[in-house]
Amino acid sequence: MRKLTKTKYPTSFLLISSAIFSLGLSASALADEQVVSQSPTSFSLGTLKELSNQTALLSTMKQLQEKSINNVSLTSSNKRQNAQSDNKTRVERLKAKQNAALEQSLSTINKVALQKNSNIHHSFSIYNAYSQLIEDFDEDGFYQTFSVTFDADVLTEHVNNQAIVYADLYLSKNGGPWIHYFTTDNFSIYGESTDDEYEVYTTLNQGYFPAEYDVLIDLYEPGFEEIVATFSSNDSNNLYALPLESSDYDPDYVVVVEHSTSHGHGGSNSIWGLLTLMLLTLARKK
Protein backbone atom coordinates (compact mmCIF):
# COMPACT_ATOMS: atom_id res chain seq x y z
CA MET A 1 0.00 0.00 0.00
CA ARG A 2 1.45 3.34 -1.07
CA LYS A 3 2.01 5.93 1.60
CA LEU A 4 0.78 9.41 0.85
CA THR A 5 3.33 12.12 1.51
CA LYS A 6 2.65 15.80 1.98
CA THR A 7 4.69 18.04 -0.28
CA LYS A 8 6.12 21.13 1.38
CA TYR A 9 6.90 24.11 -0.80
CA PRO A 10 9.32 26.87 0.13
CA THR A 11 7.80 30.09 1.46
CA SER A 12 9.17 31.98 -1.53
CA PHE A 13 7.32 29.57 -3.83
CA LEU A 14 4.03 30.29 -2.09
CA LEU A 15 4.65 34.04 -2.12
CA ILE A 16 5.31 34.07 -5.85
CA SER A 17 2.24 31.90 -6.51
CA SER A 18 0.14 34.35 -4.51
CA ALA A 19 1.63 37.27 -6.42
CA ILE A 20 0.77 35.70 -9.77
CA PHE A 21 -2.80 34.98 -8.67
CA SER A 22 -3.23 38.52 -7.34
CA LEU A 23 -1.77 39.97 -10.54
CA GLY A 24 -4.26 38.01 -12.61
CA LEU A 25 -7.19 39.16 -10.49
CA SER A 26 -6.06 42.78 -10.60
CA ALA A 27 -5.72 42.75 -14.38
CA SER A 28 -9.17 41.20 -14.75
CA ALA A 29 -10.76 43.68 -12.34
CA LEU A 30 -9.09 46.60 -14.10
CA ALA A 31 -10.37 45.46 -17.48
CA ASP A 32 -13.91 45.06 -16.11
CA GLU A 33 -13.75 48.48 -14.45
CA GLN A 34 -12.67 50.13 -17.70
CA VAL A 35 -15.59 48.56 -19.60
CA VAL A 36 -18.16 49.45 -16.97
CA SER A 37 -16.96 53.06 -16.66
CA GLN A 38 -17.44 53.78 -20.34
CA SER A 39 -20.51 55.89 -21.10
CA PRO A 40 -22.45 54.64 -24.14
CA THR A 41 -21.72 56.80 -27.18
CA SER A 42 -22.55 56.48 -30.86
CA PHE A 43 -22.23 58.30 -34.18
CA SER A 44 -25.30 58.73 -36.36
CA LEU A 45 -26.14 60.46 -39.62
CA GLY A 46 -29.67 60.85 -40.95
CA THR A 47 -31.09 61.92 -44.30
CA LEU A 48 -33.93 61.23 -46.68
CA LYS A 49 -33.43 57.76 -48.14
CA GLU A 50 -33.62 59.01 -51.73
CA LEU A 51 -30.66 61.30 -50.98
CA SER A 52 -28.60 58.84 -48.94
CA ASN A 53 -25.31 57.35 -50.07
CA GLN A 54 -24.25 54.50 -47.79
CA THR A 55 -20.57 54.61 -48.74
CA ALA A 56 -20.31 58.37 -48.17
CA LEU A 57 -22.25 58.24 -44.88
CA LEU A 58 -20.15 55.39 -43.47
CA SER A 59 -16.97 57.21 -44.48
CA THR A 60 -18.11 60.37 -42.71
CA MET A 61 -18.95 58.44 -39.54
CA LYS A 62 -15.51 56.80 -39.54
CA GLN A 63 -13.94 60.25 -39.74
CA LEU A 64 -16.03 61.44 -36.79
CA GLN A 65 -15.05 58.35 -34.82
CA GLU A 66 -11.34 58.87 -35.53
CA LYS A 67 -11.58 62.52 -34.47
CA SER A 68 -13.22 61.46 -31.23
CA ILE A 69 -10.56 58.83 -30.53
CA ASN A 70 -7.77 61.33 -31.27
CA ASN A 71 -9.51 64.05 -29.19
CA VAL A 72 -9.80 66.35 -32.21
CA SER A 73 -12.32 69.17 -31.73
CA LEU A 74 -15.53 68.70 -33.70
CA THR A 75 -17.13 71.52 -35.66
CA SER A 76 -20.68 72.57 -34.80
CA SER A 77 -21.90 70.60 -37.82
CA ASN A 78 -19.95 67.52 -36.68
CA LYS A 79 -21.36 67.82 -33.18
CA ARG A 80 -24.88 67.83 -34.57
CA GLN A 81 -24.10 64.79 -36.73
CA ASN A 82 -22.35 63.08 -33.83
CA ALA A 83 -25.37 63.65 -31.59
CA GLN A 84 -23.98 61.61 -28.73
CA SER A 85 -26.80 60.43 -26.54
CA ASP A 86 -27.38 61.97 -23.14
CA ASN A 87 -28.13 58.38 -22.04
CA LYS A 88 -31.51 59.43 -20.70
CA THR A 89 -34.42 57.05 -20.77
CA ARG A 90 -37.52 57.73 -22.83
CA VAL A 91 -39.45 58.62 -19.68
CA GLU A 92 -36.79 61.13 -18.65
CA ARG A 93 -36.71 62.78 -22.07
CA LEU A 94 -40.49 63.07 -22.25
CA LYS A 95 -40.52 64.74 -18.86
CA ALA A 96 -37.74 67.12 -19.95
CA LYS A 97 -39.69 68.08 -23.08
CA GLN A 98 -42.78 68.81 -20.97
CA ASN A 99 -40.76 70.97 -18.57
CA ALA A 100 -39.17 72.87 -21.46
CA ALA A 101 -42.60 73.51 -22.96
CA LEU A 102 -43.77 75.09 -19.71
CA GLU A 103 -40.86 77.52 -19.84
CA GLN A 104 -41.64 78.78 -23.34
CA SER A 105 -42.71 82.37 -23.75
CA LEU A 106 -46.13 81.46 -25.23
CA SER A 107 -49.05 81.92 -22.87
CA THR A 108 -50.95 78.83 -21.74
CA ILE A 109 -54.04 79.93 -23.65
CA ASN A 110 -52.20 80.54 -26.94
CA LYS A 111 -50.29 77.25 -26.62
CA VAL A 112 -53.48 75.24 -26.06
CA ALA A 113 -55.02 76.96 -29.07
CA LEU A 114 -52.01 76.06 -31.23
CA GLN A 115 -52.06 72.44 -30.10
CA LYS A 116 -55.80 72.19 -30.75
CA ASN A 117 -55.34 73.66 -34.21
CA SER A 118 -52.52 71.22 -34.94
CA ASN A 119 -54.55 68.22 -33.82
CA ILE A 120 -57.49 69.23 -36.02
CA HIS A 121 -55.52 69.67 -39.22
CA HIS A 122 -52.87 66.95 -38.87
CA SER A 123 -52.97 63.22 -38.35
CA PHE A 124 -49.65 61.40 -38.25
CA SER A 125 -48.51 57.81 -38.43
CA ILE A 126 -45.38 55.78 -39.13
CA TYR A 127 -46.41 53.38 -41.86
CA ASN A 128 -43.37 51.12 -41.73
CA ALA A 129 -39.81 50.83 -40.44
CA TYR A 130 -36.97 48.38 -40.91
CA SER A 131 -33.31 47.92 -40.02
CA GLN A 132 -30.14 46.84 -41.80
CA LEU A 133 -27.09 45.24 -40.16
CA ILE A 134 -23.94 46.57 -41.82
CA GLU A 135 -20.54 46.13 -40.10
CA ASP A 136 -19.29 43.24 -37.95
CA PHE A 137 -15.48 43.22 -38.10
CA ASP A 138 -14.76 40.29 -35.78
CA GLU A 139 -17.55 38.20 -37.37
CA ASP A 140 -19.07 37.16 -34.04
CA GLY A 141 -22.62 37.89 -35.21
CA PHE A 142 -22.90 41.23 -33.38
CA TYR A 143 -22.77 44.42 -35.45
CA GLN A 144 -21.37 47.82 -34.53
CA THR A 145 -22.93 49.63 -37.51
CA PHE A 146 -26.57 49.46 -38.54
CA SER A 147 -29.29 51.58 -40.11
CA VAL A 148 -32.95 52.27 -39.38
CA THR A 149 -35.31 53.45 -42.13
CA PHE A 150 -38.87 54.63 -41.50
CA ASP A 151 -41.76 56.07 -43.52
CA ALA A 152 -43.78 58.74 -41.68
CA ASP A 153 -47.13 59.84 -43.13
CA VAL A 154 -49.37 62.85 -42.58
CA LEU A 155 -53.04 63.43 -43.40
CA THR A 156 -54.40 66.96 -43.41
CA GLU A 157 -57.57 68.76 -44.45
CA HIS A 158 -55.57 70.77 -46.96
CA VAL A 159 -54.91 69.81 -50.56
CA ASN A 160 -51.17 69.98 -49.93
CA ASN A 161 -50.60 67.16 -47.41
CA GLN A 162 -47.25 68.31 -46.09
CA ALA A 163 -45.73 68.66 -42.64
CA ILE A 164 -42.36 69.19 -40.96
CA VAL A 165 -41.37 66.64 -38.32
CA TYR A 166 -38.39 65.20 -36.46
CA ALA A 167 -37.80 61.93 -34.63
CA ASP A 168 -36.14 60.59 -31.48
CA LEU A 169 -34.62 57.10 -31.74
CA TYR A 170 -34.11 54.73 -28.81
CA LEU A 171 -32.45 51.37 -28.09
CA SER A 172 -33.56 48.82 -25.49
CA LYS A 173 -31.12 46.08 -24.43
CA ASN A 174 -32.75 42.71 -23.79
CA GLY A 175 -36.12 44.27 -22.99
CA GLY A 176 -34.71 46.94 -20.66
CA PRO A 177 -35.57 50.66 -20.59
CA TRP A 178 -35.55 52.69 -23.81
CA ILE A 179 -32.30 54.70 -24.00
CA HIS A 180 -32.06 57.63 -26.43
CA TYR A 181 -29.30 57.42 -29.05
CA PHE A 182 -30.20 59.93 -31.78
CA THR A 183 -32.44 62.86 -32.70
CA THR A 184 -32.92 63.68 -36.39
CA ASP A 185 -32.98 67.12 -37.95
CA ASN A 186 -36.33 68.50 -39.05
CA PHE A 187 -37.50 67.01 -42.35
CA SER A 188 -40.58 67.22 -44.55
CA ILE A 189 -43.10 64.48 -45.18
CA TYR A 190 -45.78 64.42 -47.89
CA GLY A 191 -49.08 62.67 -47.33
CA GLU A 192 -48.75 58.90 -47.68
CA SER A 193 -45.84 59.08 -50.11
CA THR A 194 -43.07 56.48 -49.82
CA ASP A 195 -40.57 58.88 -51.40
CA ASP A 196 -40.00 60.66 -48.09
CA GLU A 197 -38.56 57.70 -46.15
CA TYR A 198 -35.94 58.79 -43.63
CA GLU A 199 -32.77 56.77 -42.99
CA VAL A 200 -30.42 56.88 -40.00
CA TYR A 201 -26.98 55.22 -40.08
CA THR A 202 -25.39 54.54 -36.70
CA THR A 203 -22.05 53.25 -35.45
CA LEU A 204 -22.02 52.33 -31.77
CA ASN A 205 -18.74 53.74 -30.52
CA GLN A 206 -18.37 52.45 -26.97
CA GLY A 207 -20.26 51.15 -23.96
CA TYR A 208 -22.74 48.88 -25.77
CA PHE A 209 -22.28 45.31 -24.51
CA PRO A 210 -22.92 42.53 -27.08
CA ALA A 211 -26.64 41.82 -26.77
CA GLU A 212 -29.95 41.94 -28.58
CA TYR A 213 -31.38 45.46 -28.89
CA ASP A 214 -34.85 46.66 -29.87
CA VAL A 215 -35.51 49.99 -31.64
CA LEU A 216 -38.22 52.58 -30.98
CA ILE A 217 -39.02 55.74 -33.00
CA ASP A 218 -40.98 58.71 -31.63
CA LEU A 219 -42.23 61.31 -34.13
CA TYR A 220 -42.73 64.99 -33.21
CA GLU A 221 -43.85 68.26 -34.73
CA PRO A 222 -41.29 71.01 -34.01
CA GLY A 223 -42.57 73.30 -31.29
CA PHE A 224 -44.77 70.68 -29.60
CA GLU A 225 -43.73 68.26 -26.87
CA GLU A 226 -46.39 65.62 -27.55
CA ILE A 227 -45.52 62.50 -29.54
CA VAL A 228 -47.57 62.48 -32.75
CA ALA A 229 -46.67 58.92 -33.78
CA THR A 230 -44.54 56.07 -32.51
CA PHE A 231 -43.23 52.81 -33.98
CA SER A 232 -41.16 50.10 -32.32
CA SER A 233 -40.26 46.43 -32.13
CA ASN A 234 -43.81 45.88 -30.89
CA ASP A 235 -45.05 46.88 -34.35
CA SER A 236 -42.49 45.08 -36.51
CA ASN A 237 -39.98 42.27 -36.08
CA ASN A 238 -37.63 44.31 -38.30
CA LEU A 239 -36.80 46.40 -35.22
CA TYR A 240 -36.70 43.47 -32.79
CA ALA A 241 -33.65 41.80 -31.19
CA LEU A 242 -30.94 43.35 -33.35
CA PRO A 243 -27.56 41.72 -32.49
CA LEU A 244 -25.45 44.80 -31.73
CA GLU A 245 -22.26 45.78 -29.92
CA SER A 246 -20.04 48.85 -29.83
CA SER A 247 -16.70 49.08 -31.61
CA ASP A 248 -14.77 48.49 -28.38
CA TYR A 249 -16.20 44.94 -28.43
CA ASP A 250 -15.73 44.55 -32.20
CA PRO A 251 -12.00 44.83 -32.98
CA ASP A 252 -10.74 44.88 -36.53
CA TYR A 253 -8.20 42.07 -36.20
CA VAL A 254 -4.69 42.43 -37.59
CA VAL A 255 -2.53 39.30 -37.98
CA VAL A 256 0.83 39.70 -36.21
CA VAL A 257 3.60 37.18 -36.91
CA GLU A 258 6.07 36.67 -34.03
CA HIS A 259 9.42 34.91 -34.50
CA SER A 260 10.66 32.67 -31.68
CA THR A 261 14.25 33.88 -32.20
CA SER A 262 13.38 37.49 -31.55
CA HIS A 263 14.77 39.00 -28.32
CA GLY A 264 13.43 42.53 -28.48
CA HIS A 265 9.88 41.96 -27.22
CA GLY A 266 8.73 43.01 -23.75
CA GLY A 267 5.48 43.49 -21.95
CA SER A 268 3.15 41.23 -20.02
CA ASN A 269 4.18 38.03 -21.87
CA SER A 270 7.78 38.45 -20.68
CA ILE A 271 6.64 39.03 -17.08
CA TRP A 272 4.47 35.91 -17.04
CA GLY A 273 7.28 33.88 -18.62
CA LEU A 274 9.80 35.07 -16.03
CA LEU A 275 7.49 34.27 -13.11
CA THR A 276 6.81 30.81 -14.52
CA LEU A 277 10.55 30.07 -14.78
CA MET A 278 11.05 31.21 -11.19
CA LEU A 279 8.33 28.84 -10.00
CA LEU A 280 9.83 25.92 -11.90
CA THR A 281 13.29 26.64 -10.50
CA LEU A 282 12.07 26.72 -6.91
CA ALA A 283 10.13 23.51 -7.37
CA ARG A 284 13.18 21.70 -8.72
CA LYS A 285 15.38 22.92 -5.84
CA LYS A 286 13.08 21.14 -3.48
Helices and strands as residue ranges (DSSP letters): H 11-37, E 41-48, G 49-51, H 54-69, H 76-82, H 90-102, H 108-121, E 122-135, E 145-156, E 162-173, E 179-183, E 187-190, E 198-206, E 211-220, E 229-232, G 237-239, E 242-244, G 247-249, H 268-285
